[in-house]
């Protein structure tokens, strides 16, 4: 097993985990809309709102961080 195949395997695992997490967030948002807040034991919409507030109140640093995170998310 060479290093290229190891990195390929790690990349595949990380991509799969990101897809799984994105699916769970989507299900959480849908259940929050349909059944109300706290259905899964957490407030997903509130957490997303808080995350966006952290980025927007961070000034230039928050804006740059938001741009980097969104660029990384689009390139996956």
PDB file of N, CA, C and O in Angstrom:
ATOM      1  N   UNK A   1       0.858  -1.179   0.000  1.00  0.00           N
ATOM      2  CA  UNK A   1       0.000   0.000   0.000  1.00  0.00           C
ATOM      3  C   UNK A   1       0.902   1.239   0.000  1.00  0.00           C
ATOM      4  O   UNK A   1       1.723   1.418   0.900  1.00  0.00           O
ATOM      5  N   UNK A   2       0.744   2.073  -0.998  1.00  0.00           N
ATOM      6  CA  UNK A   2       1.589   3.258  -1.082  1.00  0.00           C
ATOM      7  C   UNK A   2       0.863   4.472  -0.484  1.00  0.00           C
ATOM      8  O   UNK A   2      -0.319   4.403  -0.148  1.00  0.00           O
ATOM      9  N   UNK A   3       1.581   5.552  -0.364  1.00  0.00           N
ATOM     10  CA  UNK A   3       1.061   6.745   0.301  1.00  0.00           C
ATOM     11  C   UNK A   3      -0.079   7.378  -0.483  1.00  0.00           C
ATOM     12  O   UNK A   3      -0.977   7.980   0.106  1.00  0.00           O
ATOM     13  N   UNK A   4      -0.052   7.247  -1.805  1.00  0.00           N
ATOM     14  CA  UNK A   4      -1.119   7.819  -2.632  1.00  0.00           C
ATOM     15  C   UNK A   4      -2.451   7.130  -2.349  1.00  0.00           C
ATOM     16  O   UNK A   4      -3.486   7.792  -2.275  1.00  0.00           O
ATOM     17  N   UNK A   5      -2.434   5.823  -2.194  1.00  0.00           N
ATOM     18  CA  UNK A   5      -3.677   5.111  -1.902  1.00  0.00           C
ATOM     19  C   UNK A   5      -4.168   5.407  -0.484  1.00  0.00           C
ATOM     20  O   UNK A   5      -5.373   5.426  -0.236  1.00  0.00           O
ATOM     21  N   UNK A   6      -3.241   5.638   0.444  1.00  0.00           N
ATOM     22  CA  UNK A   6      -3.633   5.998   1.810  1.00  0.00           C
ATOM     23  C   UNK A   6      -4.343   7.348   1.810  1.00  0.00           C
ATOM     24  O   UNK A   6      -5.401   7.494   2.423  1.00  0.00           O
ATOM     25  N   UNK A   7      -3.765   8.334   1.126  1.00  0.00           N
ATOM     26  CA  UNK A   7      -4.403   9.647   1.061  1.00  0.00           C
ATOM     27  C   UNK A   7      -5.729   9.591   0.323  1.00  0.00           C
ATOM     28  O   UNK A   7      -6.666  10.310   0.671  1.00  0.00           O
ATOM     29  N   UNK A   8      -5.814   8.750  -0.683  1.00  0.00           N
ATOM     30  CA  UNK A   8      -7.067   8.586  -1.415  1.00  0.00           C
ATOM     31  C   UNK A   8      -8.149   7.998  -0.507  1.00  0.00           C
ATOM     32  O   UNK A   8      -9.297   8.440  -0.537  1.00  0.00           O
ATOM     33  N   UNK A   9      -7.782   7.009   0.290  1.00  0.00           N
ATOM     34  CA  UNK A   9      -8.724   6.396   1.218  1.00  0.00           C
ATOM     35  C   UNK A   9      -9.176   7.381   2.276  1.00  0.00           C
ATOM     36  O   UNK A   9     -10.365   7.449   2.588  1.00  0.00           O
ATOM     37  N   UNK A  10      -8.255   8.141   2.831  1.00  0.00           N
ATOM     38  CA  UNK A  10      -8.598   9.151   3.840  1.00  0.00           C
ATOM     39  C   UNK A  10      -9.503  10.214   3.234  1.00  0.00           C
ATOM     40  O   UNK A  10     -10.458  10.653   3.874  1.00  0.00           O
ATOM     41  N   UNK A  11      -9.216  10.622   2.030  1.00  0.00           N
ATOM     42  CA  UNK A  11     -10.045  11.612   1.353  1.00  0.00           C
ATOM     43  C   UNK A  11     -11.458  11.082   1.115  1.00  0.00           C
ATOM     44  O   UNK A  11     -12.435  11.813   1.280  1.00  0.00           O
ATOM     45  N   UNK A  12     -11.564   9.824   0.732  1.00  0.00           N
ATOM     46  CA  UNK A  12     -12.879   9.217   0.522  1.00  0.00           C
ATOM     47  C   UNK A  12     -13.672   9.144   1.824  1.00  0.00           C
ATOM     48  O   UNK A  12     -14.880   9.382   1.829  1.00  0.00           O
ATOM     49  N   UNK A  13     -13.006   8.821   2.917  1.00  0.00           N
ATOM     50  CA  UNK A  13     -13.678   8.748   4.219  1.00  0.00           C
ATOM     51  C   UNK A  13     -14.165  10.126   4.649  1.00  0.00           C
ATOM     52  O   UNK A  13     -15.297  10.265   5.113  1.00  0.00           O
ATOM     53  N   UNK A  14     -13.334  11.134   4.501  1.00  0.00           N
ATOM     54  CA  UNK A  14     -13.717  12.490   4.891  1.00  0.00           C
ATOM     55  C   UNK A  14     -14.864  13.000   4.030  1.00  0.00           C
ATOM     56  O   UNK A  14     -15.775  13.653   4.539  1.00  0.00           O
ATOM     57  N   UNK A  15     -14.829  12.712   2.735  1.00  0.00           N
ATOM     58  CA  UNK A  15     -15.912  13.112   1.839  1.00  0.00           C
ATOM     59  C   UNK A  15     -17.216  12.421   2.226  1.00  0.00           C
ATOM     60  O   UNK A  15     -18.276  13.047   2.219  1.00  0.00           O
ATOM     61  N   UNK A  16     -17.144  11.158   2.557  1.00  0.00           N
ATOM     62  CA  UNK A  16     -18.334  10.430   3.001  1.00  0.00           C
ATOM     63  C   UNK A  16     -18.903  10.976   4.292  1.00  0.00           C
ATOM     64  O   UNK A  16     -20.119  11.092   4.440  1.00  0.00           O
ATOM     65  N   UNK A  17     -18.022  11.316   5.237  1.00  0.00           N
ATOM     66  CA  UNK A  17     -18.489  11.875   6.512  1.00  0.00           C
ATOM     67  C   UNK A  17     -19.127  13.244   6.308  1.00  0.00           C
ATOM     68  O   UNK A  17     -20.132  13.559   6.946  1.00  0.00           O
ATOM     69  N   UNK A  18     -18.555  14.058   5.428  1.00  0.00           N
ATOM     70  CA  UNK A  18     -19.141  15.374   5.145  1.00  0.00           C
ATOM     71  C   UNK A  18     -20.511  15.223   4.502  1.00  0.00           C
ATOM     72  O   UNK A  18     -21.429  15.977   4.823  1.00  0.00           O
ATOM     73  N   UNK A  19     -20.661  14.265   3.604  1.00  0.00           N
ATOM     74  CA  UNK A  19     -21.964  14.009   2.999  1.00  0.00           C
ATOM     75  C   UNK A  19     -22.981  13.530   4.017  1.00  0.00           C
ATOM     76  O   UNK A  19     -24.143  13.935   3.976  1.00  0.00           O
ATOM     77  N   UNK A  20     -22.554  12.675   4.926  1.00  0.00           N
ATOM     78  CA  UNK A  20     -23.433  12.189   5.984  1.00  0.00           C
ATOM     79  C   UNK A  20     -23.878  13.326   6.894  1.00  0.00           C
ATOM     80  O   UNK A  20     -25.055  13.426   7.238  1.00  0.00           O
ATOM     81  N   UNK A  21     -22.944  14.176   7.282  1.00  0.00           N
ATOM     82  CA  UNK A  21     -23.286  15.306   8.147  1.00  0.00           C
ATOM     83  C   UNK A  21     -24.220  16.290   7.443  1.00  0.00           C
ATOM     84  O   UNK A  21     -25.136  16.832   8.060  1.00  0.00           O
ATOM     85  N   UNK A  22     -23.986  16.517   6.156  1.00  0.00           N
ATOM     86  CA  UNK A  22     -24.875  17.405   5.403  1.00  0.00           C
ATOM     87  C   UNK A  22     -26.278  16.819   5.337  1.00  0.00           C
ATOM     88  O   UNK A  22     -27.261  17.553   5.438  1.00  0.00           O
ATOM     89  N   UNK A  23     -26.378  15.529   5.171  1.00  0.00           N
ATOM     90  CA  UNK A  23     -27.689  14.878   5.163  1.00  0.00           C
ATOM     91  C   UNK A  23     -28.379  14.967   6.508  1.00  0.00           C
ATOM     92  O   UNK A  23     -29.588  15.192   6.571  1.00  0.00           O
ATOM     93  N   UNK A  24     -27.622  14.793   7.595  1.00  0.00           N
ATOM     94  CA  UNK A  24     -28.209  14.899   8.931  1.00  0.00           C
ATOM     95  C   UNK A  24     -28.685  16.312   9.234  1.00  0.00           C
ATOM     96  O   UNK A  24     -29.726  16.501   9.864  1.00  0.00           O
ATOM     97  N   UNK A  25     -27.928  17.298   8.788  1.00  0.00           N
ATOM     98  CA  UNK A  25     -28.359  18.689   8.984  1.00  0.00           C
ATOM     99  C   UNK A  25     -29.641  18.954   8.209  1.00  0.00           C
ATOM    100  O   UNK A  25     -30.544  19.624   8.709  1.00  0.00           O
ATOM    101  N   UNK A  26     -29.722  18.431   6.992  1.00  0.00           N
ATOM    102  CA  UNK A  26     -30.928  18.606   6.187  1.00  0.00           C
ATOM    103  C   UNK A  26     -32.131  17.961   6.858  1.00  0.00           C
ATOM    104  O   UNK A  26     -33.201  18.565   6.928  1.00  0.00           O
ATOM    105  N   UNK A  27     -31.964  16.744   7.351  1.00  0.00           N
ATOM    106  CA  UNK A  27     -33.058  16.069   8.063  1.00  0.00           C
ATOM    107  C   UNK A  27     -33.423  16.843   9.327  1.00  0.00           C
ATOM    108  O   UNK A  27     -34.603  16.974   9.652  1.00  0.00           O
ATOM    109  N   UNK A  28     -32.437  17.347  10.028  1.00  0.00           N
ATOM    110  CA  UNK A  28     -32.702  18.131  11.231  1.00  0.00           C
ATOM    111  C   UNK A  28     -33.483  19.395  10.940  1.00  0.00           C
ATOM    112  O   UNK A  28     -34.391  19.750  11.692  1.00  0.00           O
ATOM    113  N   UNK A  29     -33.143  20.078   9.861  1.00  0.00           N
ATOM    114  CA  UNK A  29     -33.866  21.299   9.492  1.00  0.00           C
ATOM    115  C   UNK A  29     -35.305  20.962   9.107  1.00  0.00           C
ATOM    116  O   UNK A  29     -36.238  21.659   9.506  1.00  0.00           O
ATOM    117  N   UNK A  30     -35.482  19.893   8.331  1.00  0.00           N
ATOM    118  CA  UNK A  30     -36.833  19.503   7.928  1.00  0.00           C
ATOM    119  C   UNK A  30     -37.692  19.096   9.128  1.00  0.00           C
ATOM    120  O   UNK A  30     -38.862  19.469   9.206  1.00  0.00           O
ATOM    121  N   UNK A  31     -37.119  18.335  10.061  1.00  0.00           N
ATOM    122  CA  UNK A  31     -37.893  17.965  11.245  1.00  0.00           C
ATOM    123  C   UNK A  31     -38.181  19.173  12.121  1.00  0.00           C
ATOM    124  O   UNK A  31     -39.226  19.236  12.768  1.00  0.00           O
ATOM    125  N   UNK A  32     -37.268  20.127  12.145  1.00  0.00           N
ATOM    126  CA  UNK A  32     -37.498  21.352  12.900  1.00  0.00           C
ATOM    127  C   UNK A  32     -38.663  22.131  12.304  1.00  0.00           C
ATOM    128  O   UNK A  32     -39.484  22.681  13.039  1.00  0.00           O
ATOM    129  N   UNK A  33     -38.740  22.180  10.982  1.00  0.00           N
ATOM    130  CA  UNK A  33     -39.824  22.896  10.315  1.00  0.00           C
ATOM    131  C   UNK A  33     -41.149  22.170  10.507  1.00  0.00           C
ATOM    132  O   UNK A  33     -42.166  22.802  10.795  1.00  0.00           O
ATOM    133  N   UNK A  34     -41.148  20.852  10.351  1.00  0.00           N
ATOM    134  CA  UNK A  34     -42.398  20.088  10.396  1.00  0.00           C
ATOM    135  C   UNK A  34     -42.902  19.902  11.824  1.00  0.00           C
ATOM    136  O   UNK A  34     -44.082  20.124  12.095  1.00  0.00           O
ATOM    137  N   UNK A  35     -42.022  19.496  12.738  1.00  0.00           N
ATOM    138  CA  UNK A  35     -42.455  19.117  14.078  1.00  0.00           C
ATOM    139  C   UNK A  35     -42.195  20.167  15.148  1.00  0.00           C
ATOM    140  O   UNK A  35     -42.687  20.026  16.267  1.00  0.00           O
ATOM    141  N   UNK A  36     -41.448  21.204  14.843  1.00  0.00           N
ATOM    142  CA  UNK A  36     -41.163  22.231  15.829  1.00  0.00           C
ATOM    143  C   UNK A  36     -39.763  22.114  16.397  1.00  0.00           C
ATOM    144  O   UNK A  36     -39.019  21.186  16.082  1.00  0.00           O
ATOM    145  N   UNK A  37     -39.426  23.061  17.228  1.00  0.00           N
ATOM    146  CA  UNK A  37     -38.066  23.162  17.765  1.00  0.00           C
ATOM    147  C   UNK A  37     -37.739  22.014  18.713  1.00  0.00           C
ATOM    148  O   UNK A  37     -38.595  21.547  19.465  1.00  0.00           O
ATOM    149  N   UNK A  38     -36.520  21.580  18.666  1.00  0.00           N
ATOM    150  CA  UNK A  38     -36.022  20.613  19.628  1.00  0.00           C
ATOM    151  C   UNK A  38     -36.473  19.186  19.400  1.00  0.00           C
ATOM    152  O   UNK A  38     -36.456  18.392  20.340  1.00  0.00           O
ATOM    153  N   UNK A  39     -36.874  18.827  18.199  1.00  0.00           N
ATOM    154  CA  UNK A  39     -37.352  17.473  17.948  1.00  0.00           C
ATOM    155  C   UNK A  39     -36.232  16.447  18.115  1.00  0.00           C
ATOM    156  O   UNK A  39     -36.449  15.386  18.702  1.00  0.00           O
ATOM    157  N   UNK A  40     -35.076  16.743  17.621  1.00  0.00           N
ATOM    158  CA  UNK A  40     -33.947  15.823  17.742  1.00  0.00           C
ATOM    159  C   UNK A  40     -33.111  16.073  18.994  1.00  0.00           C
ATOM    160  O   UNK A  40     -32.013  15.534  19.129  1.00  0.00           O
ATOM    161  N   UNK A  41     -33.621  16.876  19.892  1.00  0.00           N
ATOM    162  CA  UNK A  41     -32.897  17.170  21.117  1.00  0.00           C
ATOM    163  C   UNK A  41     -31.952  18.352  20.993  1.00  0.00           C
ATOM    164  O   UNK A  41     -31.204  18.657  21.922  1.00  0.00           O
ATOM    165  N   UNK A  42     -31.986  19.018  19.844  1.00  0.00           N
ATOM    166  CA  UNK A  42     -31.149  20.194  19.650  1.00  0.00           C
ATOM    167  C   UNK A  42     -31.861  21.164  18.721  1.00  0.00           C
ATOM    168  O   UNK A  42     -32.736  20.779  17.947  1.00  0.00           O
ATOM    169  N   UNK A  43     -31.479  22.399  18.810  1.00  0.00           N
ATOM    170  CA  UNK A  43     -32.083  23.443  17.989  1.00  0.00           C
ATOM    171  C   UNK A  43     -31.157  23.717  16.809  1.00  0.00           C
ATOM    172  O   UNK A  43     -30.284  24.581  16.889  1.00  0.00           O
ATOM    173  N   UNK A  44     -31.346  22.987  15.725  1.00  0.00           N
ATOM    174  CA  UNK A  44     -30.441  23.083  14.581  1.00  0.00           C
ATOM    175  C   UNK A  44     -30.542  24.447  13.910  1.00  0.00           C
ATOM    176  O   UNK A  44     -29.526  25.049  13.563  1.00  0.00           O
ATOM    177  N   UNK A  45     -31.764  24.933  13.727  1.00  0.00           N
ATOM    178  CA  UNK A  45     -31.944  26.235  13.077  1.00  0.00           C
ATOM    179  C   UNK A  45     -31.320  27.339  13.940  1.00  0.00           C
ATOM    180  O   UNK A  45     -30.688  28.253  13.409  1.00  0.00           O
ATOM    181  N   UNK A  46     -31.490  27.259  15.247  1.00  0.00           N
ATOM    182  CA  UNK A  46     -30.875  28.232  16.148  1.00  0.00           C
ATOM    183  C   UNK A  46     -29.358  28.174  16.112  1.00  0.00           C
ATOM    184  O   UNK A  46     -28.690  29.205  16.178  1.00  0.00           O
ATOM    185  N   UNK A  47     -28.814  26.965  16.008  1.00  0.00           N
ATOM    186  CA  UNK A  47     -27.361  26.821  15.929  1.00  0.00           C
ATOM    187  C   UNK A  47     -26.809  27.391  14.625  1.00  0.00           C
ATOM    188  O   UNK A  47     -25.755  28.028  14.621  1.00  0.00           O
ATOM    189  N   UNK A  48     -27.516  27.164  13.525  1.00  0.00           N
ATOM    190  CA  UNK A  48     -27.076  27.729  12.242  1.00  0.00           C
ATOM    191  C   UNK A  48     -27.156  29.253  12.292  1.00  0.00           C
ATOM    192  O   UNK A  48     -26.260  29.944  11.807  1.00  0.00           O
ATOM    193  N   UNK A  49     -28.234  29.769  12.882  1.00  0.00           N
ATOM    194  CA  UNK A  49     -28.380  31.219  13.023  1.00  0.00           C
ATOM    195  C   UNK A  49     -27.247  31.798  13.863  1.00  0.00           C
ATOM    196  O   UNK A  49     -26.698  32.846  13.523  1.00  0.00           O
ATOM    197  N   UNK A  50     -26.900  31.134  14.941  1.00  0.00           N
ATOM    198  CA  UNK A  50     -25.801  31.596  15.797  1.00  0.00           C
ATOM    199  C   UNK A  50     -24.467  31.554  15.054  1.00  0.00           C
ATOM    200  O   UNK A  50     -23.642  32.454  15.212  1.00  0.00           O
ATOM    201  N   UNK A  51     -24.253  30.520  14.249  1.00  0.00           N
ATOM    202  CA  UNK A  51     -23.019  30.419  13.476  1.00  0.00           C
ATOM    203  C   UNK A  51     -22.910  31.560  12.473  1.00  0.00           C
ATOM    204  O   UNK A  51     -21.840  32.148  12.315  1.00  0.00           O
ATOM    205  N   UNK A  52     -24.011  31.876  11.794  1.00  0.00           N
ATOM    206  CA  UNK A  52     -23.998  32.992  10.848  1.00  0.00           C
ATOM    207  C   UNK A  52     -23.761  34.305  11.579  1.00  0.00           C
ATOM    208  O   UNK A  52     -23.049  35.171  11.072  1.00  0.00           O
ATOM    209  N   UNK A  53     -24.351  34.466  12.769  1.00  0.00           N
ATOM    210  CA  UNK A  53     -24.125  35.680  13.552  1.00  0.00           C
ATOM    211  C   UNK A  53     -22.667  35.819  13.972  1.00  0.00           C
ATOM    212  O   UNK A  53     -22.131  36.927  14.000  1.00  0.00           O
ATOM    213  N   UNK A  54     -22.029  34.712  14.296  1.00  0.00           N
ATOM    214  CA  UNK A  54     -20.605  34.761  14.665  1.00  0.00           C
ATOM    215  C   UNK A  54     -19.775  35.249  13.483  1.00  0.00           C
ATOM    216  O   UNK A  54     -18.872  36.070  13.646  1.00  0.00           O
ATOM    217  N   UNK A  55     -20.085  34.741  12.297  1.00  0.00           N
ATOM    218  CA  UNK A  55     -19.340  35.175  11.112  1.00  0.00           C
ATOM    219  C   UNK A  55     -19.597  36.646  10.802  1.00  0.00           C
ATOM    220  O   UNK A  55     -18.663  37.384  10.489  1.00  0.00           O
ATOM    221  N   UNK A  56     -20.849  37.077  10.886  1.00  0.00           N
ATOM    222  CA  UNK A  56     -21.177  38.445  10.472  1.00  0.00           C
ATOM    223  C   UNK A  56     -20.753  39.481  11.495  1.00  0.00           C
ATOM    224  O   UNK A  56     -20.480  40.621  11.118  1.00  0.00           O
ATOM    225  N   UNK A  57     -20.685  39.136  12.769  1.00  0.00           N
ATOM    226  CA  UNK A  57     -20.256  40.113  13.770  1.00  0.00           C
ATOM    227  C   UNK A  57     -18.744  40.119  13.954  1.00  0.00           C
ATOM    228  O   UNK A  57     -18.221  40.918  14.732  1.00  0.00           O
ATOM    229  N   UNK A  58     -18.040  39.248  13.255  1.00  0.00           N
ATOM    230  CA  UNK A  58     -16.593  39.155  13.385  1.00  0.00           C
ATOM    231  C   UNK A  58     -15.829  40.183  12.579  1.00  0.00           C
ATOM    232  O   UNK A  58     -14.599  40.201  12.607  1.00  0.00           O
ATOM    233  N   UNK A  59     -16.537  41.040  11.861  1.00  0.00           N
ATOM    234  CA  UNK A  59     -15.869  42.051  11.055  1.00  0.00           C
ATOM    235  C   UNK A  59     -15.166  41.431   9.861  1.00  0.00           C
ATOM    236  O   UNK A  59     -15.659  40.469   9.272  1.00  0.00           O
ATOM    237  N   UNK A  60     -14.026  41.977   9.510  1.00  0.00           N
ATOM    238  CA  UNK A  60     -13.268  41.516   8.350  1.00  0.00           C
ATOM    239  C   UNK A  60     -12.783  40.082   8.550  1.00  0.00           C
ATOM    240  O   UNK A  60     -12.796  39.289   7.608  1.00  0.00           O
ATOM    241  N   UNK A  61     -12.365  39.749   9.743  1.00  0.00           N
ATOM    242  CA  UNK A  61     -11.903  38.386  10.025  1.00  0.00           C
ATOM    243  C   UNK A  61     -13.037  37.389   9.850  1.00  0.00           C
ATOM    244  O   UNK A  61     -12.839  36.320   9.272  1.00  0.00           O
ATOM    245  N   UNK A  62     -14.212  37.723  10.340  1.00  0.00           N
ATOM    246  CA  UNK A  62     -15.369  36.849  10.175  1.00  0.00           C
ATOM    247  C   UNK A  62     -15.755  36.681   8.723  1.00  0.00           C
ATOM    248  O   UNK A  62     -16.120  35.587   8.294  1.00  0.00           O
ATOM    249  N   UNK A  63     -15.677  37.762   7.962  1.00  0.00           N
ATOM    250  CA  UNK A  63     -16.004  37.700   6.541  1.00  0.00           C
ATOM    251  C   UNK A  63     -15.016  36.817   5.789  1.00  0.00           C
ATOM    252  O   UNK A  63     -15.414  35.995   4.963  1.00  0.00           O
ATOM    253  N   UNK A  64     -13.728  36.986   6.075  1.00  0.00           N
ATOM    254  CA  UNK A  64     -12.719  36.153   5.418  1.00  0.00           C
ATOM    255  C   UNK A  64     -12.880  34.682   5.795  1.00  0.00           C
ATOM    256  O   UNK A  64     -12.738  33.802   4.946  1.00  0.00           O
ATOM    257  N   UNK A  65     -13.174  34.420   7.053  1.00  0.00           N
ATOM    258  CA  UNK A  65     -13.396  33.045   7.493  1.00  0.00           C
ATOM    259  C   UNK A  65     -14.605  32.442   6.798  1.00  0.00           C
ATOM    260  O   UNK A  65     -14.561  31.291   6.365  1.00  0.00           O
ATOM    261  N   UNK A  66     -15.685  33.209   6.687  1.00  0.00           N
ATOM    262  CA  UNK A  66     -16.878  32.737   5.999  1.00  0.00           C
ATOM    263  C   UNK A  66     -16.579  32.433   4.533  1.00  0.00           C
ATOM    264  O   UNK A  66     -17.062  31.435   3.999  1.00  0.00           O
ATOM    265  N   UNK A  67     -15.791  33.281   3.881  1.00  0.00           N
ATOM    266  CA  UNK A  67     -15.429  33.041   2.485  1.00  0.00           C
ATOM    267  C   UNK A  67     -14.588  31.778   2.328  1.00  0.00           C
ATOM    268  O   UNK A  67     -14.789  31.008   1.388  1.00  0.00           O
ATOM    269  N   UNK A  68     -13.648  31.566   3.245  1.00  0.00           N
ATOM    270  CA  UNK A  68     -12.804  30.371   3.176  1.00  0.00           C
ATOM    271  C   UNK A  68     -13.638  29.110   3.411  1.00  0.00           C
ATOM    272  O   UNK A  68     -13.480  28.119   2.697  1.00  0.00           O
ATOM    273  N   UNK A  69     -14.519  29.146   4.403  1.00  0.00           N
ATOM    274  CA  UNK A  69     -15.357  27.975   4.699  1.00  0.00           C
ATOM    275  C   UNK A  69     -16.282  27.671   3.534  1.00  0.00           C
ATOM    276  O   UNK A  69     -16.451  26.509   3.164  1.00  0.00           O
ATOM    277  N   UNK A  70     -16.890  28.711   2.945  1.00  0.00           N
ATOM    278  CA  UNK A  70     -17.795  28.463   1.824  1.00  0.00           C
ATOM    279  C   UNK A  70     -17.032  27.962   0.598  1.00  0.00           C
ATOM    280  O   UNK A  70     -17.552  27.133  -0.148  1.00  0.00           O
ATOM    281  N   UNK A  71     -15.823  28.444   0.378  1.00  0.00           N
ATOM    282  CA  UNK A  71     -15.016  27.967  -0.746  1.00  0.00           C
ATOM    283  C   UNK A  71     -14.625  26.505  -0.534  1.00  0.00           C
ATOM    284  O   UNK A  71     -14.638  25.716  -1.479  1.00  0.00           O
ATOM    285  N   UNK A  72     -14.284  26.147   0.682  1.00  0.00           N
ATOM    286  CA  UNK A  72     -13.935  24.753   0.972  1.00  0.00           C
ATOM    287  C   UNK A  72     -15.148  23.852   0.795  1.00  0.00           C
ATOM    288  O   UNK A  72     -15.029  22.729   0.304  1.00  0.00           O
ATOM    289  N   UNK A  73     -16.317  24.347   1.195  1.00  0.00           N
ATOM    290  CA  UNK A  73     -17.528  23.527   1.088  1.00  0.00           C
ATOM    291  C   UNK A  73     -17.899  23.315  -0.370  1.00  0.00           C
ATOM    292  O   UNK A  73     -18.373  22.238  -0.732  1.00  0.00           O
ATOM    293  N   UNK A  74     -17.692  24.328  -1.220  1.00  0.00           N
ATOM    294  CA  UNK A  74     -18.040  24.196  -2.636  1.00  0.00           C
ATOM    295  C   UNK A  74     -17.056  23.316  -3.389  1.00  0.00           C
ATOM    296  O   UNK A  74     -17.421  22.711  -4.397  1.00  0.00           O
ATOM    297  N   UNK A  75     -15.826  23.231  -2.924  1.00  0.00           N
ATOM    298  CA  UNK A  75     -14.806  22.449  -3.615  1.00  0.00           C
ATOM    299  C   UNK A  75     -14.798  20.992  -3.207  1.00  0.00           C
ATOM    300  O   UNK A  75     -14.019  20.218  -3.762  1.00  0.00           O
ATOM    301  N   UNK A  76     -15.608  20.593  -2.285  1.00  0.00           N
ATOM    302  CA  UNK A  76     -15.579  19.198  -1.834  1.00  0.00           C
ATOM    303  C   UNK A  76     -16.146  18.352  -2.876  1.00  0.00           C
ATOM    304  O   UNK A  76     -16.222  17.135  -2.710  1.00  0.00           O
TER     305      UNK A  76
END
